[in-house]
Amino acid sequence: MGGNKIWKIAMVGLGGIAEDTYMAQMPRNTGVEVVAFCDIKPERTAHFSQKYGIDRIYSNVDDLLANEDFDILMDTASIQAHYEINMKALKAGKHLYSQKPIGLTVAEATDMIEAAKANNVKFAASPIHMLRPDIIEARRLIKNGILGKITLVRAMSAHGGPEYFQYRANDPSWFFEPGAGALYDMGVHALHTVTGVMGPAKAVSCMAAISQPSRTVRSGSFDGKPIDSNKLYDNYMIHLDFGGGAIGDIVTGFCVKASTAPSLEIYGEYGAINFVQGGMKVYLDDHARKIRGWIDQQPQERPAPSFYQCSCIMDLIAAIEEDRQPAITAEHARHVIEIMCQVEECAADGTVRKLSTTF
Ligand SMILES: NC(=O)c1ccc[n+]([C@@H]2O[C@H](COP(=O)([O-])OP(=O)(O)OC[C@H]3O[C@@H](n4cnc5c(N)ncnc54)[C@H](O)[C@@H]3O)[C@@H](O)[C@H]2O)c1
């Protein structure tokens, strides 16, 4: 980035994603230094301190903020802890990257957006899909009218459950407790990609079920541990209305052991874009030139600097330096949080609910 400043980062929440994704990818970032770690579990701070050779460790975010000099707080803690950690960081004048969802309600998201403005700091909100080159390209094609009027979008974001496939060092039971769950952990991804390409939705309905009310951890440090998974839905079919004749359909949950289905499909009057394993496929129906079929789309722009999950930090730093919004905005995250809150209500009473937030 511009200048010689080294941006100091403190990481709060030292679990699977902090270790396997962010710390693993941090060396790809330039001009940044992780200076401190924080987790409520002493074994996690001890493990991170030893593994990464950083002795500035804290057991709570208050002590971190009171005693550590840094620029950016990365909140990679469990979902239920995000709002409190994020508000404390923003009020302390720290730039913030928060794992998803940033909070559990629209009111919480609004609090954070206002706190970021009041304290003149930048706030980047996960998921990171709006930084993905394939999503950026799909948005460009749609904006340029390649597909004509968009009619239908479908997305799937599901896996077999956090107890199923990951070699977790931490106990995954919290994913099945109120404030977390399949919608907030996985549905958030599909809802971000769908609204990212379509814009804000106008209404939502949903059918959901608790399909696997008991589970057993399948690998990692807690292998064999039984989990009561009967408090929250784990299987969702969500429907969205974007207005103007465009509708959407999303499958999410913790009940899909494996799938070859496209992660995202966008259909319009003149073609389709499908995200399948192996990349983005574009189908065009050009009546005037009498051609139709799948095309082998070549990149039209010089490739952007390579994308990786932790590149969200480089975008946040660029946003600070250029005084612009990060590409992954808290306003977008708030709209998805509104959808998720309404999904729970729709699933319970079978209604269609209107949405009011935009981004
Ligand atoms: N693991 C993944 O593959 C993955 C992928 C994408 C996103 N995420 C998201 O990342 C976040 C963390 O997920 P994870 O899988 O790493 O969970 P995890 O259970 O492995 O780790 C969470 C850590 O946060 C700590 N923590 C909880 N409350 C805290 C607090 N108040 N202060 C400090 N630390 C606190 C816990 O002690 C734990 O060490 C979640 O928002 C999750 O949705 C995870």
The ligand as an SDF file (V2000), in Angstrom:
LIG
                    3D

 44 48  0  0  0  0  0  0  0  0999 V2000
  -14.1110  -22.2530   10.5000 N   0  0  0  0  0  0  0  0  0  0  0  0
  -14.4890  -21.8710    9.3000 C   0  0  0  0  0  0  0  0  0  0  0  0
  -14.2190  -22.5920    8.3040 O   0  0  0  0  0  0  0  0  0  0  0  0
  -15.2090  -20.6000    9.0890 C   0  0  0  0  0  0  0  0  0  0  0  0
  -15.3970  -20.2250    7.8000 C   0  0  0  0  0  0  0  0  0  0  0  0
  -15.9800  -19.0330    7.5500 C   0  0  0  0  0  0  0  0  0  0  0  0
  -16.3860  -18.2490    8.5710 C   0  0  0  0  0  0  0  0  0  0  0  0
  -16.2630  -18.5910    9.8530 N   0  0  0  0  0  0  0  0  0  0  0  0
  -16.7360  -17.6650   10.8930 C   0  0  0  0  0  0  0  0  0  0  0  0
  -15.6270  -17.2880   11.7050 O   0  0  0  0  0  0  0  0  0  0  0  0
  -16.0660  -17.1070   13.0420 C   0  0  0  0  0  0  0  0  0  0  0  0
  -15.3180  -18.0460   13.9360 C   0  0  0  0  0  0  0  0  0  0  0  0
  -15.5400  -19.3800   13.4850 O   0  0  0  0  0  0  0  0  0  0  0  0
  -14.5440  -20.5660   13.8550 P   0  0  0  0  0  0  0  0  0  0  0  0
  -14.9370  -21.7090   13.0340 O   0  0  0  0  0  0  0  0  0  0  0  0
  -13.1390  -20.0650   13.7840 O   0  0  0  0  0  0  0  0  0  0  0  0
  -14.9780  -20.8250   15.3810 O   0  0  0  0  0  0  0  0  0  0  0  0
  -14.1440  -21.4780   16.5520 P   0  0  0  0  0  0  0  0  0  0  0  0
  -15.1270  -22.0130   17.5270 O   0  0  0  0  0  0  0  0  0  0  0  0
  -13.0840  -22.3770   16.0210 O   0  0  0  0  0  0  0  0  0  0  0  0
  -13.3810  -20.2170   17.2000 O   0  0  0  0  0  0  0  0  0  0  0  0
  -14.0410  -19.1360   17.8120 C   0  0  0  0  0  0  0  0  0  0  0  0
  -13.1140  -18.5730   18.8770 C   0  0  0  0  0  0  0  0  0  0  0  0
  -13.6850  -17.3640   19.3870 O   0  0  0  0  0  0  0  0  0  0  0  0
  -13.3870  -17.3190   20.7820 C   0  0  0  0  0  0  0  0  0  0  0  0
  -14.2690  -16.3610   21.4500 N   0  0  0  0  0  0  0  0  0  0  0  0
  -15.5970  -16.4890   21.7000 C   0  0  0  0  0  0  0  0  0  0  0  0
  -16.0510  -15.3970   22.3510 N   0  0  0  0  0  0  0  0  0  0  0  0
  -14.9970  -14.5670   22.4980 C   0  0  0  0  0  0  0  0  0  0  0  0
  -14.8330  -13.2820   23.0810 C   0  0  0  0  0  0  0  0  0  0  0  0
  -15.8590  -12.6310   23.6500 N   0  0  0  0  0  0  0  0  0  0  0  0
  -13.6050  -12.7160   23.0700 N   0  0  0  0  0  0  0  0  0  0  0  0
  -12.5590  -13.3630   22.5060 C   0  0  0  0  0  0  0  0  0  0  0  0
  -12.6500  -14.5890   21.9330 N   0  0  0  0  0  0  0  0  0  0  0  0
  -13.8620  -15.1710   21.9370 C   0  0  0  0  0  0  0  0  0  0  0  0
  -13.5760  -18.7630   21.2260 C   0  0  0  0  0  0  0  0  0  0  0  0
  -12.9860  -19.0060   22.4950 O   0  0  0  0  0  0  0  0  0  0  0  0
  -12.9350  -19.5260   20.0780 C   0  0  0  0  0  0  0  0  0  0  0  0
  -11.5520  -19.7690   20.3190 O   0  0  0  0  0  0  0  0  0  0  0  0
  -17.5890  -17.2970   13.0160 C   0  0  0  0  0  0  0  0  0  0  0  0
  -18.1850  -16.0450   12.8030 O   0  0  0  0  0  0  0  0  0  0  0  0
  -17.8110  -18.1960   11.8190 C   0  0  0  0  0  0  0  0  0  0  0  0
  -19.1100  -18.0350   11.2830 O   0  0  0  0  0  0  0  0  0  0  0  0
  -15.6590  -19.7670   10.1240 C   0  0  0  0  0  0  0  0  0  0  0  0
  1  2  1  0
  2  3  2  0
  2  4  1  0
  4  5  1  0
  4 44  2  0
  5  6  2  0
  6  7  1  0
  7  8  2  0
  8  9  1  0
  8 44  1  0
  9 10  1  0
  9 42  1  0
 10 11  1  0
 11 12  1  0
 11 40  1  0
 12 13  1  0
 13 14  1  0
 14 15  2  0
 14 16  1  0
 14 17  1  0
 17 18  1  0
 18 19  2  0
 18 20  1  0
 18 21  1  0
 21 22  1  0
 22 23  1  0
 23 24  1  0
 23 38  1  0
 24 25  1  0
 25 26  1  0
 25 36  1  0
 26 27  1  0
 26 35  1  0
 27 28  2  0
 28 29  1  0
 29 30  1  0
 29 35  2  0
 30 31  1  0
 30 32  2  0
 32 33  1  0
 33 34  2  0
 34 35  1  0
 36 37  1  0
 36 38  1  0
 38 39  1  0
 40 41  1  0
 40 42  1  0
 42 43  1  0
M  CHG  2   8   1  16  -1
M  END
$$$$
